[in-house]
């Protein structure tokens, strides 16, 4: 996860509060992906960007979720208002060139608990 | 469109025994295939990948996988399990490797090592 830095690593909040998760890419990349992981649904792709433009947001659960990528190295995922069912680990990822192939490389994740 | 099926959500093997984690894929185009490992409270790390060329690919930590087109499989193996191999393993597929593609993940297999 050296190329992808996520913050916060852990967030506990109350239902109805706004949550903002952040992702910083250490070096320039064209793509950025937001995934959500839960026990029930496994790993789900929420949205991905290419050249800062959202390409596919069909995985975003509902209007309470929004994502932005204002520049090539930073993105936010916002949940407003948050609900207990949003509790999950949220991963940011990007493609890195490794041994001649593009490899999806993940950050360490942000664990969200909504009470 | 691509999809991945991992057979067995939980696999237990004795330390020193063969590890075999099964993955079958479906793809409308020649697939690019990946295995990722996730240790507790961490993000996903790439174990190995198949893009083109040799169908038997070797990864980190002694793992390898063989792409078998006729069987649409990409099973992960390791000759001798070690306690440190206990983790969750994800198989993934994409339809290209241009750097902007999204991966489709399987539901994961949790590997337990019995001392």
gemmi code that builds the backbone of each chain (N, CA, C; Angstrom):
import gemmi

chains = {
    "A": [
        ("UNK", (0.811, -1.211, 0.000), (0.000, 0.000, 0.000), (0.849, 1.268, 0.000)),
        ("UNK", (2.088, 1.158, -0.437), (2.986, 2.297, -0.355), (2.504, 3.438, -1.218)),
        ("UNK", (1.779, 3.153, -2.312), (1.372, 4.211, -3.201), (0.046, 4.829, -2.859)),
        ("UNK", (-0.666, 4.326, -1.872), (-2.023, 4.766, -1.551), (-2.141, 4.982, -0.044)),
        ("UNK", (-2.473, 6.201, 0.333), (-2.596, 6.545, 1.754), (-4.037, 6.911, 2.048)),
        ("UNK", (-4.634, 6.213, 2.996), (-6.023, 6.483, 3.354), (-6.119, 7.050, 4.764)),
        ("UNK", (-7.085, 7.943, 4.925), (-7.352, 8.478, 6.259), (-8.843, 8.776, 6.390)),
        ("UNK", (-9.373, 8.665, 7.585), (-8.743, 8.088, 8.772), (-8.673, 6.563, 8.661)),
        ("UNK", (-7.863, 5.920, 9.463), (-7.823, 4.467, 9.469), (-9.038, 3.881, 10.187)),
        ("UNK", (-9.494, 4.599, 11.185), (-10.679, 4.159, 11.926), (-11.567, 5.369, 12.186)),
        ("UNK", (-12.877, 5.164, 12.031), (-13.815, 6.239, 12.309), (-15.034, 5.632, 12.966)),
        ("UNK", (-15.410, 6.194, 14.105), (-16.642, 5.801, 14.778), (-17.522, 7.036, 14.856)),
        ("UNK", (-18.744, 6.915, 14.382), (-19.617, 8.065, 14.355), (-21.043, 7.629, 14.680)),
        ("UNK", (-21.886, 8.590, 14.867), (-23.282, 8.275, 15.174), (-24.142, 8.436, 13.923)),
        ("UNK", (-25.186, 7.673, 13.885), (-26.116, 7.723, 12.764), (-26.543, 9.162, 12.501)),
        ("UNK", (-26.551, 9.530, 11.234), (-26.967, 10.865, 10.845), (-25.813, 11.827, 10.615)),
        ("UNK", (-24.651, 11.477, 11.109), (-23.492, 12.352, 10.939), (-22.898, 12.197, 9.545)),
        ("UNK", (-22.206, 13.236, 9.123), (-21.493, 13.181, 7.845), (-20.131, 12.531, 8.051)),
        ("UNK", (-19.755, 11.688, 7.114), (-18.458, 11.009, 7.161), (-17.702, 11.332, 5.873)),
        ("UNK", (-16.438, 11.682, 6.003), (-15.595, 11.920, 4.826), (-14.349, 11.054, 4.929)),
        ("UNK", (-14.156, 10.211, 3.946), (-12.979, 9.360, 3.868), (-12.063, 9.919, 2.778)),
        ("UNK", (-10.767, 9.847, 3.033), (-9.811, 10.475, 2.126), (-8.817, 9.475, 1.572)),
        ("UNK", (-8.367, 9.753, 0.374), (-7.392, 8.888, -0.287), (-6.378, 9.762, -1.006)),
        ("UNK", (-5.123, 9.515, -0.712), (-4.041, 10.254, -1.369), (-3.155, 9.281, -2.128)),
        ("UNK", (-2.897, 9.590, -3.385), (-2.002, 8.769, -4.195), (-0.617, 9.391, -4.153)),
        ("UNK", (0.384, 8.590, -3.823), (1.726, 9.115, -3.598), (2.364, 9.604, -4.895)),
        ("UNK", (2.166, 8.895, -5.975), (2.709, 9.352, -7.252), (1.576, 9.396, -8.266)),
        ("UNK", (1.806, 10.062, -9.369), (0.738, 10.285, -10.316), (0.199, 9.020, -10.940)),
        ("UNK", (-1.097, 8.875, -10.940), (-1.751, 7.733, -11.559), (-2.978, 8.216, -12.312)),
        ("UNK", (-3.405, 7.434, -13.246), (-4.574, 7.815, -14.019), (-5.882, 7.365, -13.399)),
        ("UNK", (-5.825, 6.306, -12.588), (-7.063, 5.685, -12.132), (-7.147, 5.659, -10.620)),
        ("UNK", (-8.395, 5.673, -10.106), (-8.620, 5.562, -8.677), (-9.941, 4.840, -8.454)),
        ("UNK", (-9.921, 3.898, -7.545), (-11.074, 3.044, -7.281), (-11.439, 3.129, -5.799)),
        ("UNK", (-12.736, 3.149, -5.499), (-13.227, 3.019, -4.130), (-13.983, 1.692, -4.011)),
        ("UNK", (-13.554, 0.868, -3.056), (-14.203, -0.402, -2.762), (-14.731, -0.376, -1.328)),
        ("UNK", (-15.770, -1.184, -1.094), (-16.295, -1.369, 0.253), (-16.278, -2.864, 0.561)),
        ("UNK", (-15.867, -3.196, 1.777), (-15.812, -4.604, 2.167), (-16.629, -4.833, 3.434)),
        ("UNK", (-17.568, -5.780, 3.372), (-18.352, -6.191, 4.524), (-18.395, -7.708, 4.566)),
        ("UNK", (-18.731, -8.220, 5.725), (-18.841, -9.672, 5.860), (-19.946, -10.217, 4.969)),
        ("UNK", (-21.047, -9.483, 4.894), (-22.210, -9.993, 4.172), (-22.037, -9.930, 2.660)),
        ("UNK", (-21.461, -8.850, 2.174), (-21.431, -8.631, 0.714), (-20.052, -8.758, 0.107)),
        ("UNK", (-19.033, -8.978, 0.939), (-17.682, -9.119, 0.409), (-17.148, -7.792, -0.090)),
        ("UNK", (-16.364, -7.845, -1.158), (-15.693, -6.666, -1.708), (-16.514, -6.123, -2.874)),
        ("UNK", (-16.969, -4.882, -2.751), (-17.812, -4.270, -3.775), (-17.133, -3.022, -4.333)),
        ("UNK", (-17.145, -2.879, -5.636), (-16.652, -1.653, -6.251), (-17.741, -0.596, -6.176)),
        ("UNK", (-17.407, 0.547, -5.590), (-18.381, 1.627, -5.471), (-18.327, 2.558, -6.676)),
        ("UNK", (-17.116, 3.008, -7.003), (-16.932, 3.967, -8.083), (-15.482, 3.939, -8.512)),
        ("UNK", (-15.234, 4.263, -9.787), (-13.847, 4.467, -10.163), (-13.712, 5.630, -11.116)),
        ("UNK", (-12.545, 6.254, -11.033), (-12.198, 7.433, -11.811), (-11.051, 7.096, -12.770)),
        ("UNK", (-11.072, 7.744, -13.901), (-9.941, 7.688, -14.817), (-9.657, 9.120, -15.248)),
        ("UNK", (-8.413, 9.557, -15.057), (-8.056, 10.949, -15.356), (-8.995, 11.931, -14.646)),
        ("UNK", (-9.280, 11.620, -13.388), (-10.099, 12.458, -12.500), (-11.583, 12.459, -12.859)),
        ("UNK", (-11.991, 11.743, -13.861), (-13.383, 11.721, -14.286), (-14.046, 10.428, -13.807)),
        ("UNK", (-15.218, 10.512, -13.167), (-15.906, 9.274, -12.764), (-16.358, 8.487, -13.984)),
        ("UNK", (-15.912, 7.237, -14.060), (-16.218, 6.397, -15.210), (-17.428, 5.514, -14.940)),
        ("UNK", (-17.490, 4.969, -13.752), (-18.571, 4.036, -13.421), (-18.901, 4.207, -11.949)),
        ("UNK", (-20.083, 4.747, -11.679), (-20.522, 4.901, -10.288), (-21.737, 4.034, -9.985)),
        ("UNK", (-21.900, 3.012, -10.768), (-23.087, 2.163, -10.606), (-23.083, 1.405, -9.280)),
        ("UNK", (-21.938, 1.304, -8.646), (-21.861, 0.606, -7.377), (-22.147, 1.477, -6.170)),
        ("UNK", (-22.313, 2.759, -6.373), (-22.615, 3.655, -5.251), (-24.008, 3.307, -4.739)),
        ("UNK", (-24.116, 3.013, -3.441), (-25.383, 2.458, -2.931), (-26.584, 3.371, -3.142)),
        ("UNK", (-26.449, 4.642, -2.882), (-27.576, 5.558, -2.981), (-27.056, 6.980, -2.907)),
        ("UNK", (-27.996, 7.920, -2.964), (-27.608, 9.329, -3.043), (-26.870, 9.824, -1.808)),
        ("UNK", (-26.913, 9.075, -0.745), (-26.182, 9.502, 0.455), (-24.671, 9.426, 0.235)),
        ("UNK", (-24.264, 8.675, -0.763), (-22.843, 8.500, -1.064), (-22.440, 9.407, -2.217)),
        ("UNK", (-21.295, 10.066, -2.072), (-20.754, 10.862, -3.172), (-19.235, 10.778, -3.129)),
        ("UNK", (-18.618, 10.856, -4.289), (-17.159, 10.795, -4.379), (-16.671, 11.872, -5.326)),
        ("UNK", (-15.516, 12.435, -4.987), (-14.912, 13.461, -5.820), (-13.429, 13.153, -5.995)),
        ("UNK", (-12.902, 13.627, -7.082), (-11.461, 13.538, -7.329), (-11.026, 14.879, -7.891)),
        ("UNK", (-10.730, 15.848, -7.039), (-10.439, 17.202, -7.505), (-9.104, 17.330, -8.241)),
        ("UNK", (-8.178, 16.395, -7.993), (-6.922, 16.413, -8.739), (-6.410, 14.975, -8.865)),
        ("UNK", (-5.296, 14.812, -9.537), (-4.813, 13.472, -9.895), (-4.311, 12.667, -8.704)),
        ("UNK", (-4.162, 13.282, -7.545), (-3.574, 12.554, -6.425), (-4.471, 12.523, -5.186)),
        ("UNK", (-5.722, 12.939, -5.293), (-6.544, 13.020, -4.093), (-8.004, 12.752, -4.428)),
        ("UNK", (-8.655, 12.018, -3.509), (-10.076, 11.752, -3.679), (-10.739, 11.674, -2.312)),
        ("UNK", (-12.036, 11.992, -2.297), (-12.828, 11.846, -1.079), (-14.071, 11.030, -1.370)),
        ("UNK", (-14.483, 10.284, -0.367), (-15.750, 9.561, -0.393), (-16.560, 10.056, 0.795)),
        ("UNK", (-17.733, 10.614, 0.502), (-18.528, 11.227, 1.548), (-19.845, 10.472, 1.712)),
        ("UNK", (-20.248, 10.301, 2.957), (-21.539, 9.687, 3.272), (-22.299, 10.673, 4.137)),
        ("UNK", (-23.462, 11.097, 3.668), (-24.257, 12.085, 4.379), (-25.733, 11.891, 4.074)),
        ("UNK", (-26.548, 11.562, 5.069), (-26.190, 11.181, 6.437), (-25.789, 9.704, 6.527)),
        ("UNK", (-24.963, 9.399, 7.475), (-24.515, 8.011, 7.627), (-25.570, 7.174, 8.364)),
        ("UNK", (-25.557, 5.869, 8.081), (-26.470, 4.926, 8.705), (-25.660, 3.723, 9.201)),
        ("UNK", (-26.188, 2.995, 10.186), (-25.458, 1.831, 10.702), (-25.076, 0.820, 9.624)),
        ("UNK", (-25.909, 0.668, 8.606), (-25.597, -0.306, 7.549), (-24.428, 0.127, 6.666)),
        ("UNK", (-23.949, 1.348, 6.861), (-22.758, 1.800, 6.121), (-21.470, 1.326, 6.789)),
        ("UNK", (-21.591, 0.731, 7.953), (-20.408, 0.233, 8.653), (-19.696, -0.798, 7.784)),
        ("UNK", (-18.424, -0.567, 7.535), (-17.652, -1.410, 6.616), (-16.214, -0.929, 6.619)),
        ("UNK", (-15.388, -1.625, 5.873), (-14.043, -1.128, 5.587), (-14.059, -0.610, 4.160)),
        ("UNK", (-13.607, 0.603, 3.989), (-13.595, 1.243, 2.680), (-12.149, 1.314, 2.190)),
        ("UNK", (-11.927, 0.794, 0.993), (-10.586, 0.763, 0.413), (-10.518, 1.672, -0.803)),
        ("UNK", (-9.401, 2.342, -0.895), (-9.041, 3.096, -2.085), (-7.944, 2.307, -2.805)),
        ("UNK", (-7.941, 2.354, -4.123), (-6.940, 1.606, -4.878), (-6.606, 2.347, -6.158)),
        ("UNK", (-5.434, 2.051, -6.695), (-5.023, 2.622, -7.967), (-4.210, 1.588, -8.723)),
        ("UNK", (-4.024, 1.801, -10.004), (-3.213, 0.893, -10.795), (-1.765, 1.340, -10.794)),
        ("UNK", (-0.867, 0.437, -10.436), (0.567, 0.682, -10.498), (1.182, -0.249, -11.536)),
        ("UNK", (2.193, 0.253, -12.194), (2.880, -0.566, -13.180), (3.904, -1.435, -12.456)),
        ("UNK", (3.690, -2.753, -12.470), (4.585, -3.687, -11.783), (4.937, -4.808, -12.756)),
        ("UNK", (6.227, -4.964, -12.984), (6.720, -6.038, -13.867), (5.991, -6.042, -15.200)),
        ("UNK", (5.833, -4.874, -15.756), (5.265, -4.766, -17.097), (3.765, -4.907, -17.169)),
        ("UNK", (3.096, -4.987, -16.040), (1.643, -5.101, -16.052), (1.041, -4.113, -15.064)),
        ("UNK", (-0.182, -3.714, -15.348), (-0.890, -2.841, -14.417), (-1.513, -3.679, -13.309)),
        ("UNK", (-1.245, -3.302, -12.073), (-1.709, -4.061, -10.923), (-2.484, -3.148, -9.998)),
        ("UNK", (-3.685, -3.583, -9.636), (-4.496, -2.811, -8.699), (-3.854, -2.875, -7.327)),
        ("UNK", (-3.529, -1.720, -6.781), (-2.806, -1.633, -5.512), (-3.673, -0.901, -4.509)),
        ("UNK", (-3.867, -1.523, -3.353), (-4.810, -1.026, -2.369), (-4.138, -0.250, -1.239)),
        ("UNK", (-4.886, 0.699, -0.696), (-4.511, 1.296, 0.568), (-4.868, 0.360, 1.710)),
        ("UNK", (-4.535, 0.781, 2.917), (-4.758, -0.064, 4.091), (-6.213, -0.064, 4.546)),
        ("UNK", (-7.010, 0.856, 4.022), (-8.438, 0.868, 4.335), (-8.810, 1.825, 5.450)),
        ("UNK", (-10.071, 2.213, 5.436), (-10.669, 3.022, 6.504), (-11.834, 2.229, 7.084)),
        ("UNK", (-11.719, 1.883, 8.359), (-12.783, 1.103, 9.008), (-13.796, 2.059, 9.608)),
        ("UNK", (-15.015, 2.017, 9.095), (-16.087, 2.912, 9.534), (-17.091, 2.140, 10.371)),
        ("UNK", (-17.395, 2.681, 11.536), (-18.450, 2.134, 12.388), (-19.463, 3.233, 12.645)),
        ("UNK", (-20.694, 2.971, 12.255), (-21.778, 3.933, 12.467), (-22.700, 3.361, 13.530)),
        ("UNK", (-22.815, 4.070, 14.636), (-23.607, 3.570, 15.765), (-25.067, 4.005, 15.674)),
    ],
    "B": [
        ("UNK", (-18.413, -9.116, -20.186), (-18.525, -9.075, -18.725), (-17.701, -10.214, -18.124)),
        ("UNK", (-17.238, -9.990, -16.910), (-16.413, -10.983, -16.226), (-17.029, -11.349, -14.875)),
        ("UNK", (-16.777, -12.555, -14.456), (-17.181, -12.984, -13.117), (-16.210, -14.026, -12.602)),
        ("UNK", (-16.205, -14.189, -11.297), (-15.293, -15.124, -10.639), (-16.056, -15.917, -9.592)),
        ("UNK", (-15.791, -17.203, -9.537), (-16.368, -18.059, -8.510), (-15.253, -18.735, -7.736)),
        ("UNK", (-15.252, -18.524, -6.442), (-14.288, -19.203, -5.587), (-15.032, -20.302, -4.829)),
        ("UNK", (-14.584, -21.518, -5.009), (-15.232, -22.663, -4.382), (-14.679, -22.870, -2.986)),
        ("UNK", (-15.581, -22.792, -2.010), (-15.150, -22.960, -0.626), (-14.835, -21.632, 0.017)),
        ("UNK", (-15.696, -21.187, 0.907), (-15.439, -19.919, 1.585), (-14.432, -20.099, 2.721)),
        ("UNK", (-14.288, -21.339, 3.192), (-13.333, -21.648, 4.243), (-12.581, -22.921, 3.866)),
        ("UNK", (-11.265, -22.863, 3.994), (-10.425, -24.028, 3.754), (-9.453, -24.159, 4.917)),
        ("UNK", (-9.338, -25.373, 5.443), (-8.386, -25.642, 6.523), (-7.400, -26.714, 6.075)),
        ("UNK", (-6.138, -26.459, 6.296), (-5.109, -27.445, 5.981), (-4.127, -27.509, 7.141)),
        ("UNK", (-3.476, -28.629, 7.267), (-2.458, -28.787, 8.300), (-1.161, -28.123, 7.863)),
        ("UNK", (-0.411, -27.654, 8.823), (0.890, -27.073, 8.527), (1.745, -28.107, 7.801)),
        ("UNK", (2.349, -27.689, 6.691), (3.163, -28.589, 5.891), (2.404, -29.281, 4.766)),
        ("UNK", (1.089, -29.212, 4.794), (0.277, -29.862, 3.762), (0.110, -28.949, 2.556)),
        ("UNK", (-0.383, -29.548, 1.474), (-0.638, -28.807, 0.238), (-1.811, -27.839, 0.432)),
        ("UNK", (-1.642, -26.637, -0.094), (-2.726, -25.667, -0.126), (-3.276, -25.614, -1.544)),
        ("UNK", (-4.591, -25.737, -1.682), (-5.260, -25.621, -2.975), (-6.503, -24.765, -2.783)),
        ("UNK", (-6.516, -23.598, -3.408), (-7.676, -22.714, -3.369), (-8.188, -22.586, -4.795)),
        ("UNK", (-9.483, -22.825, -4.952), (-10.040, -22.941, -6.299), (-10.682, -21.638, -6.777)),
        ("UNK", (-10.479, -21.372, -8.060), (-11.049, -20.187, -8.683), (-11.427, -20.535, -10.112)),
        ("UNK", (-12.681, -20.276, -10.453), (-13.131, -20.395, -11.837), (-13.645, -19.048, -12.292)),
        ("UNK", (-13.414, -18.746, -13.549), (-13.770, -17.425, -14.052), (-14.681, -17.564, -15.265)),
        ("UNK", (-15.323, -16.460, -15.566), (-16.095, -16.329, -16.792), (-15.729, -14.992, -17.397)),
        ("UNK", (-15.400, -15.023, -18.688), (-15.013, -13.775, -19.335), (-15.358, -13.840, -20.810)),
        ("UNK", (-15.856, -12.733, -21.334), (-16.216, -12.663, -22.750), (-15.014, -12.315, -23.622)),
        ("UNK", (-13.908, -11.971, -22.986), (-12.668, -11.654, -23.693), (-11.535, -12.385, -22.973)),
        ("UNK", (-10.372, -12.504, -23.616), (-9.244, -13.148, -22.910), (-9.013, -12.488, -21.567)),
        ("UNK", (-8.993, -13.284, -20.502), (-8.957, -12.688, -19.158), (-7.555, -12.358, -18.672)),
        ("UNK", (-7.506, -11.405, -17.782), (-6.344, -11.169, -16.953), (-6.748, -11.585, -15.544)),
        ("UNK", (-5.935, -12.403, -14.908), (-6.333, -13.037, -13.656), (-5.348, -12.719, -12.540)),
        ("UNK", (-5.878, -12.582, -11.340), (-5.074, -12.152, -10.203), (-5.488, -12.933, -8.954)),
        ("UNK", (-4.540, -13.132, -8.070), (-4.814, -13.576, -6.711), (-4.264, -12.522, -5.751)),
        ("UNK", (-5.136, -12.162, -4.799), (-4.747, -11.234, -3.750), (-4.877, -11.931, -2.397)),
        ("UNK", (-4.078, -11.479, -1.432), (-4.170, -11.982, -0.068), (-4.456, -10.808, 0.867)),
        ("UNK", (-5.307, -11.081, 1.853), (-5.618, -10.055, 2.848), (-5.392, -10.617, 4.238)),
        ("UNK", (-4.449, -10.034, 4.951), (-4.209, -10.391, 6.338), (-5.124, -9.546, 7.223)),
        ("UNK", (-5.396, -9.997, 8.426), (-6.334, -9.268, 9.287), (-5.989, -7.794, 9.431)),
        ("UNK", (-7.000, -6.982, 9.279), (-6.886, -5.522, 9.459), (-5.917, -4.873, 8.473)),
        ("UNK", (-5.746, -5.493, 7.330), (-4.888, -4.913, 6.307), (-5.619, -4.853, 4.974)),
        ("UNK", (-5.024, -4.129, 4.036), (-5.567, -4.089, 2.692), (-5.181, -5.325, 1.908)),
        ("UNK", (-5.625, -5.395, 0.677), (-5.312, -6.533, -0.185), (-3.938, -6.347, -0.818)),
        ("UNK", (-3.180, -7.439, -0.849), (-1.859, -7.420, -1.465), (-1.839, -8.405, -2.624)),
        ("UNK", (-1.169, -8.026, -3.693), (-1.073, -8.913, -4.842), (-0.172, -10.096, -4.532)),
        ("UNK", (-0.680, -11.314, -4.795), (0.117, -12.529, -4.683), (0.767, -12.864, -6.019)),
        ("UNK", (-0.034, -12.863, -7.062), (0.462, -13.185, -8.387), (-0.562, -12.762, -9.426)),
        ("UNK", (-0.134, -12.782, -10.671), (-1.016, -12.358, -11.751), (-0.695, -13.142, -13.015)),
        ("UNK", (-1.710, -13.315, -13.831), (-1.547, -13.847, -15.172), (-2.068, -12.794, -16.144)),
        ("UNK", (-1.208, -12.414, -17.067), (-1.653, -11.484, -18.111), (-1.566, -12.174, -19.466)),
        ("UNK", (-0.370, -12.485, -19.908), (-0.183, -13.255, -21.134), (1.038, -14.141, -20.949)),
        ("UNK", (1.279, -15.050, -21.903), (2.490, -15.850, -21.847), (2.326, -17.125, -21.050)),
        ("UNK", (3.336, -17.445, -20.271), (3.368, -18.710, -19.535), (2.137, -18.852, -18.654)),
        ("UNK", (1.529, -20.025, -18.722), (0.274, -20.238, -17.994), (0.495, -20.588, -16.532)),
        ("UNK", (1.687, -21.013, -16.168), (2.003, -21.266, -14.763), (2.749, -20.045, -14.234)),
        ("UNK", (2.145, -19.389, -13.296), (2.751, -18.166, -12.776), (3.109, -18.360, -11.310)),
        ("UNK", (4.252, -17.811, -10.961), (4.726, -17.911, -9.586), (4.596, -16.556, -8.908)),
        ("UNK", (4.224, -16.605, -7.643), (4.053, -15.377, -6.900), (4.913, -15.341, -5.658)),
        ("UNK", (4.524, -14.481, -4.754), (5.284, -14.343, -3.525), (4.921, -15.441, -2.538)),
        ("UNK", (5.786, -15.632, -1.560), (5.536, -16.571, -0.458), (5.343, -18.015, -0.912)),
        ("UNK", (5.903, -18.376, -2.055), (5.852, -19.766, -2.507), (4.563, -20.183, -3.197)),
        ("UNK", (3.676, -19.264, -3.434), (2.422, -19.572, -4.111), (2.596, -19.575, -5.629)),
        ("UNK", (1.795, -20.368, -6.295), (1.735, -20.349, -7.741), (0.317, -20.682, -8.189)),
        ("UNK", (0.029, -20.345, -9.442), (-1.289, -20.619, -9.996), (-1.131, -20.947, -11.472)),
        ("UNK", (-2.031, -21.756, -11.966), (-1.978, -22.153, -13.369), (-3.261, -21.746, -14.076)),
        ("UNK", (-3.094, -21.027, -15.165), (-4.221, -20.632, -16.002), (-4.552, -21.796, -16.935)),
        ("UNK", (-5.768, -22.291, -16.828), (-6.227, -23.371, -17.705), (-7.463, -22.884, -18.438)),
        ("UNK", (-7.243, -22.525, -19.683), (-8.333, -21.956, -20.477), (-9.451, -22.968, -20.691)),
        ("UNK", (-9.091, -24.213, -20.934), (-10.100, -25.235, -21.227), (-11.009, -25.480, -20.031)),
        ("UNK", (-10.494, -25.240, -18.842), (-11.269, -25.448, -17.624), (-11.756, -24.124, -17.020)),
        ("UNK", (-11.434, -23.034, -17.654), (-11.720, -21.677, -17.135), (-11.376, -21.597, -15.650)),
        ("UNK", (-10.163, -22.045, -15.326), (-9.753, -22.071, -13.931), (-8.429, -21.353, -13.732)),
        ("UNK", (-8.217, -20.953, -12.494), (-6.973, -20.292, -12.101), (-6.758, -20.613, -10.628)),
        ("UNK", (-6.538, -21.881, -10.327), (-6.407, -22.336, -8.948), (-5.064, -21.951, -8.356)),
        ("UNK", (-5.087, -21.643, -7.085), (-3.892, -21.215, -6.351), (-3.363, -22.386, -5.526)),
        ("UNK", (-2.060, -22.616, -5.587), (-1.482, -23.722, -4.832), (-0.204, -23.298, -4.126)),
        ("UNK", (0.106, -24.061, -3.084), (1.378, -23.935, -2.392), (1.714, -25.326, -1.855)),
        ("UNK", (2.909, -25.830, -2.121), (3.223, -27.219, -1.766), (3.162, -27.508, -0.263)),
        ("UNK", (3.564, -26.543, 0.551), (3.665, -26.792, 1.982), (3.179, -25.573, 2.755)),
        ("UNK", (2.084, -25.729, 3.461), (1.482, -24.602, 4.173), (2.303, -24.203, 5.388)),
        ("UNK", (2.314, -22.912, 5.619), (2.997, -22.358, 6.793), (1.974, -21.599, 7.608)),
        ("UNK", (2.210, -21.509, 8.895), (1.250, -20.821, 9.770), (0.981, -19.401, 9.293)),
        ("UNK", (1.997, -18.766, 8.740), (1.856, -17.380, 8.298), (0.974, -17.239, 7.058)),
        ("UNK", (0.572, -18.354, 6.457), (-0.305, -18.294, 5.288), (-1.764, -18.077, 5.661)),
        ("UNK", (-2.080, -18.158, 6.928), (-3.462, -17.956, 7.369), (-3.915, -16.543, 7.016)),
        ("UNK", (-4.932, -16.455, 6.179), (-5.397, -15.156, 5.673), (-6.625, -15.417, 4.809)),
        ("UNK", (-7.130, -14.342, 4.212), (-8.208, -14.493, 3.232), (-7.633, -14.230, 1.850)),
        ("UNK", (-8.064, -15.053, 0.898), (-7.523, -15.009, -0.452), (-8.636, -14.704, -1.443)),
        ("UNK", (-8.338, -13.779, -2.348), (-9.320, -13.348, -3.332), (-8.777, -13.570, -4.743)),
        ("UNK", (-9.607, -14.166, -5.566), (-9.317, -14.289, -6.984), (-10.028, -13.140, -7.698)),
        ("UNK", (-9.416, -12.609, -8.751), (-10.027, -11.489, -9.463), (-9.740, -11.598, -10.953)),
        ("UNK", (-10.618, -10.997, -11.747), (-10.485, -11.048, -13.199), (-10.775, -9.677, -13.786)),
        ("UNK", (-10.084, -9.356, -14.880), (-10.423, -8.161, -15.640), (-10.331, -8.502, -17.122)),
        ("UNK", (-10.891, -7.624, -17.920), (-10.938, -7.897, -19.349), (-9.798, -7.268, -20.113)),
        ("UNK", (-9.017, -6.441, -19.459), (-7.851, -5.864, -20.119), (-6.847, -5.443, -19.069)),
        ("UNK", (-5.759, -4.933, -19.489), (-4.718, -4.499, -18.557), (-4.149, -3.163, -19.017)),
        ("UNK", (-5.061, -2.273, -19.368), (-4.614, -0.980, -19.867), (-4.372, 0.033, -18.755)),
        ("UNK", (-4.738, -0.329, -17.555), (-4.520, 0.585, -16.444), (-5.770, 1.312, -16.001)),
        ("UNK", (-6.849, 1.192, -16.742), (-8.074, 1.876, -16.342), (-9.215, 0.906, -16.099)),
        ("UNK", (-8.892, -0.375, -16.086), (-9.960, -1.369, -15.966), (-10.307, -1.610, -14.503)),
        ("UNK", (-11.510, -2.100, -14.282), (-11.891, -2.481, -12.937), (-11.782, -3.995, -12.815)),
        ("UNK", (-11.415, -4.432, -11.620), (-11.335, -5.863, -11.341), (-12.647, -6.349, -10.750)),
        ("UNK", (-13.022, -7.552, -11.133), (-14.152, -8.218, -10.508), (-13.598, -9.278, -9.576)),
        ("UNK", (-13.956, -9.178, -8.294), (-13.408, -10.074, -7.280), (-14.365, -11.204, -6.961)),
        ("UNK", (-13.790, -12.342, -6.567), (-14.576, -13.406, -5.980), (-14.918, -13.062, -4.545)),
        ("UNK", (-15.668, -13.944, -3.908), (-16.143, -13.701, -2.551), (-15.112, -14.040, -1.492)),
        ("UNK", (-13.997, -14.593, -1.906), (-12.913, -14.833, -0.962), (-12.940, -16.220, -0.356)),
        ("UNK", (-11.769, -16.717, 0.002), (-11.613, -17.993, 0.720), (-10.726, -17.748, 1.923)),
        ("UNK", (-11.268, -18.072, 3.084), (-10.489, -17.901, 4.311), (-9.691, -19.179, 4.571)),
        ("UNK", (-8.387, -19.033, 4.598), (-7.492, -20.178, 4.800), (-7.049, -20.240, 6.253)),
        ("UNK", (-7.307, -21.368, 6.869), (-6.868, -21.624, 8.248), (-5.803, -22.709, 8.224)),
        ("UNK", (-4.742, -22.515, 8.975), (-3.659, -23.495, 9.053), (-3.710, -24.169, 10.426)),
        ("UNK", (-3.781, -25.468, 10.402), (-3.862, -26.242, 11.647), (-2.452, -26.656, 12.070)),
        ("UNK", (-2.059, -26.331, 13.292), (-0.687, -26.657, 13.728), (-0.446, -28.157, 13.762)),
    ],
}
model = gemmi.Model(1)
for chain_id, residues in chains.items():
    chain = gemmi.Chain(chain_id)
    for i, (resn, *xyz) in enumerate(residues, 1):
        res = gemmi.Residue()
        res.name, res.seqid = resn, gemmi.SeqId(i, " ")
        for name, pos in zip(("N", "CA", "C"), xyz):
            atom = gemmi.Atom()
            atom.name, atom.element = name, gemmi.Element(name[0])
            atom.pos, atom.b_iso = gemmi.Position(*pos), 0.0
            res.add_atom(atom)
        chain.add_residue(res)
    model.add_chain(chain)
structure = gemmi.Structure()
structure.add_model(model)
structure.setup_entities()
